[in-house]
Amino acid sequence: MRVNEKYSTLPAEDRSVHIINICAIEDIGYLPSEGTLLNSLSVDPDAKCKYGLYFRDGKRKVDYVLVYHHKRPSGSRTLARRSQSQDSRLSARSGRQDQPLPGLGSPEGADGPESPQDFHEDDKRFRRAEYEGNLLEAGLELECDEDTKIHGVGFVKIHAPWNVLCREAEFLKLKMPTKKLYRMNEARGLLKKINSVVQKITAPIQPRVAEHRPQSVKRLFYAFSREKQHLFDLSDKDSFFDSKTRSTIVYEILKRTTCTKAKYSMGQGEGRKKDSALLSKRRKCGKYGITSLLANGVYLAAYPLHDGDYRGENVEFNDRKLLYEEWASYRVFYKYQPIDLVRKYFGEKIGLYFAWLGVYTQMLIPASVVGVIVFLYGCATVDDNIPSKEMCDQSQNITMCPLCDKTCSYWKMSSACATARASHLFDNPATVFFSIFMALWAATFMEHWKRKQMRLNYRWDLTSFEEEEEAVKGHPRAEYEARVLQKSLRKESKDKKTDKVKLTWKDRFPAYLINLVSIIFMIAVTFAIVLGVIIYRISTAAALAMNSSPSVRSNIRVTVTATAVIINLVVIILLDEVYGCIARWLTKIEVPKTEKNFEERLIFKAFLLKFVNSYTPIFYVAFFKGRFVGRPGDYVYIFQSFRMEECAPGGCLMELCIQLSIIMLGKQLIQNNLFEIGIPKMKKLIRSLRLRQQSPSDEHAKREQRYEVDFTLEPFAGLTPEYMEMIIQFGFVTLFVASFPLAPLFALLNNIIEIRLDAKKFITELRRPVAVRAKDIGIWYNILRGVGKLAVIINAFVISFTSDFIPRLVYLYMYSKNGTMHGFVNHTLSSFNVSDFQEGTAPNDPLDLGYEVHICRYKDYREPPWSEHKYDISKDFWAVLAARLAFVIVFQNLVMFMSDFVDWVIPDIPKDISQQVHKEKVLMVELFMREEQGKQQLLDTWMERDSAKDEPLNNHSPRAGLASPEHHTGAV
């Protein structure tokens, strides 16, 4: 959008008013290259505008930036539009109707036909001109810059003047600080002393930020009104609206301002008629705001600017630099987050995310401590555990049945001694206590977060904020408007009512059908991959059993488990990325109307797919492995070739622990950390190299402007990925915590790094997002509650069906002769006569142990071969099953009741906050009553003055003079 004679929209008499800088004169050929020497000797003009943070006058702050693509003409009649004042733009707007449109009636356009690409670029240029003119009419001030280091990219800087800020703040109902100050309720007596002691103890871990210090005085906030400006603290108008609020206001104007015109030059005949019809339809149905213009490529990007550089010797101090030093640095990992400053810089929605992440991380500390205690209890009691000692006792000489057909031979139970001892570390009575504790922990965490959220709402003056007040939520998306436009164009010409066109369920039915089929297909793909890993485990175990090395054969179970888990981890990480892209695509084809609907549908699909992807292998080990094996002589086969897997004699809990730990740690290390560090840096490097190659070599000496630097950063893609990885981690911590008590500890260590990693990404790698008001974390809270309720049920089944906790209790109280656990292992094993093997399934080397085996043992509750009903399920099986089901019912209801009791006992709103909110309302009423009384007194004073002025006039009248003696006498 360079300004030249062809595209000038200024009247002829005003075209000589342009201020041409040295670089612009050199560009058009009036000065030789030595002109740059004059420019270098003069004062750097970029320093005046703080290198892009202000307009060229150094007074007006840049609140928002629009980026567009343009072609630099090679002719000598170009003029770099480095600075253009608002007055000239306004005059251009007033004289636009008399000027020919770009591309129409130009001398160069008559020389020959233009290519379709030129028409497309002209159409974008035309829309930009109209849109920017509408922004000027809305009161914004614009300044363009095409003489940048980035070749072919122009920038439109936007500034919102004071009157526009006041108008939009009133329209958006933004709460702004008033002059009224009040003292907050402070603790007294013993509580005050405790608070002071806690403050002194925690002083070293508090960030050195003014906003984080405890405040005893708070300013009263009220929805801004231009009629009541005298109530607000306008002592410093420049800082009354901070940069976050200014960018939010400008973004609302950008979304509300429309561009309704279509292509203006499409040829002759039918093409022109079709184009005019399209233009008419668009003017009626299609209103192109900034979201639509970005989607159509009219603008490349739109973003607010960061406050400045975050590092360097001569960098001016700003909020971004302060956040980098006190929040985004790994050196301050032990400190609290400056949440109020985060909210001030990024807005409430991002502030709430980091506040929630901080509360979650803090709550992981007690869970980690208890988990470590449970683990240490298992370590301390492993030598006293009778079942594991019996399994390790070689004198018992228990011979086990082969784990696979033909290639596997008989084996001694004592060879699984290490697995049995390791299982006790996680399968002990303390595990049940820890499961109950974690269920109550989840309920306490949710209640604690609700209370913390209310405190933040009070501090951030969001107590009376409602989602319906947020204009961003209800604004139609660009894709929705485009689909509505397409639907209106397909309507018959006789149907003139296109203003009420909207998408119905019939329009979305194909998308819904594609969503349903795609989700079912992807879940089936996940199940198929798990089945493939199962076949890999079975076949690998059979292959390793044929190995001649005794060490390899003795470690078959560990080798197969570890390699299978690593395969699962790689597949989960890859499918997570694929499913995230597919979920976004499925949500796009649904064409939700608003951004809120789009975000909620995207979250639901992504969470469903990633939940199934992450937990399906774990669910298989926990609830299905070893359940459908059959028995020796009558095994269950997959595809009539592969025998189903069996659990180890110590149970599947140890394998579940290995599966859970590797997947959890692998996802946190690779996906959450390496991907978050590596991918943004790689994208930034590629983008910088590409822009550097496109830029002319003589422009490298110039210092980049702030908007140029921010353009090379990665666009903000929303908080969904950040929340998603934490919710999946929350599932690992709560769903299967009975099998892995150390999960909270590893989650805590990860989150300490995650907070600083996300902070650094927001400060250094991402463009500054538009601040969005929010009073809660939205749908994520409901997902957390759902995961917490599901965790109770899953842990009940893990304890009762996966671990040996219930069989031990049944044996101890029903079958033990001396009230101890001696004989438990033998009680859980059934006997099999090797002569009953099916043909072709017996071991190839029956003498592998050095002796002939007649009876082998396997883990199950079945009748012995010498029984009348040999190999049938025994009564012990039904007794254990009944006890397991009873435990599930009792555990689930007890823990649910205790969780609901915690929910009921802890109030959602802290008492002091409710008192402060009530106090604010009373003070607000008093403030307005005092204002009305002041108005009434002022009105009475004016009336008294008017009456006092009328009295001298009445005293000079003759009638009044005659009546005055009588009046005197009467008065006396």
Summary of the structure (lengths in Angstrom):
residues: 972
radius of gyration: 37.6
end to end distance: 88.3
largest distance: 147.9
contacts: 2959
relative contact order: 0.09
helix: 62%
strand: 8%
